[in-house]
Amino acid sequence: MADETGIEVSAATRDRPPATGHPRPADRAGDRMGTTIRQLVEELAEGRPTRAGCAERAEQARAELASVLGTVPGKEAEAKARGLLERLGARQDPSAA
């Protein structure tokens, strides 16, 4: 890999000595999952849509609405719908209360 980045952790976490005969916590996580922390982070990053991907999906949704409704909602309608969806999501999430 030509351009790598690091994952910053607190000094206490980084310098924490492993228990005698035990690997460091990051090593144990990789062993349990059959992967490395690097691979886990890469999988997480690759699984999330990019801004361009989100914009493309939004455009596809607008096109679908236009084909079904015969019109595309305006910016005001989109903002209202977004607010409603956020409120509904907050009601379903007990930690958001």
GUMIPA-645731 format. One record per residue (C-alpha): x, y, z. Coordinates in steps of 0.05 Angstrom, whole numbers, plus 5000, padded with zeros to 4 digits. Last residue first. Layout:
<nodes>
XYZ;...
</nodes>
This chain:
<nodes>
430051895481;435551755430;437851135468;431050805457;431750865381;424950775349;422651475366;429251765339;428251405273;421251695266;423952395281;429552305229;424552055177;420052645190;425753135183;428052815118;420952845091;420353585108;427053735076;425153345013;418453725009;422154385014;427254174961;421854004911;418653324901;419353044831;413252964787;409452424750;408252054815;411051374796;416251574743;418052214780;418751834846;423351324812;427551884782;428152224850;430351564881;435551464827;438152174840;438652014914;442351374898;447351764855;448352284909;449651744960;454751404914;458252064902;458552184976;461551484983;457450895008;459950515068;461949785058;468949965033;470550345097;468049785143;471749255103;478149675105;477549765180;476649015190;482448855145;487049325184;484649025250;486748355224;482547745207;480547065234;475447385281;478247135346;485447225322;484247935299;481048135365;486747795403;492048185366;488448845381;487948655455;495548505460;497447775464;497247385529;503047015562;503647525618;497948025613;499148525558;502349185574;498049795561;502350275521;497450375463;491350395507;494350875556;497251295500;490251385472;488851095403;490151365334;489050925274;494551015223;494351195150;497350865090;498951135021;503050654978;500050005000;
</nodes>
